[in-house]
Amino acid sequence: MSVIYVLLAISICVALVFFVAFVLSVKKGQYDDAYTPSVRMLFEDELVETTSEKNNQSKSQTK
């Protein structure tokens, strides 16, 4: 029975170490995405045109 308590304590310590590592990496900006905004700017016009074309097509089909 005492082995369960030891394993439980070890698993909680390991979980805390991973949680602290995650929090530190978030604070340092490890997960900040610097690439997607620059690429998104290039493709925004295409997305707007396709949605406006679909709206125009649906309006012309309903008339």
N, C-alpha and C positions, 0 to 999 in steps of 0.2 A: 504494500500500500504506500510505503514511503517513496517508492520509485515514481509513482504517479505525481506526487508533490514536487519532486525534483524535476521531472520532465515538464511539468506545468510552469515552474519557475523559469526554467531555461527557455521555454517557448515564449513566455512573456518578455523576457529580456531580449531575445532575438527580434521579436515584433517591435519592441521599442527602438531598437537600433535601426531597423529599416524605416520606421516612421520618422525618426530624427533625420536620417539621411534624406528622406523624401522632402521634408520641410526645408532643410538647408538647400537642397537643389532647386526648389521652387523659389526661395528667396534670392538665390544667386542668378536666377533667370535661365536656368537650364532648359526649361520647357517653353520659353518665349519663342514665338514663330516670327522670324524676321524675313522669311522668304515668301510666304504666301501673299502678304499685302502687295508686294511689288509685282507679282504675277497676276493677281486678281485685277489690278489696274489695266492690264493689257486685254483682258477678256470681258470686261464689264460692258463694253459697247455691243459686243456680239450677243450677250445675254439679253440686253434691253431690246435689240432689234428683233430677236426671235420671239420675244414675248409680245411685242407690239404687232408683229406680223401675224401671230396667231390670233390676237384680238381682232385685227382687221379682217382676217379670213372668217372668223366666227360671226362677225357682224354682217359681212356680205352674204353669208350662207343663210342667215336668219331672215333676210329681207326678201 
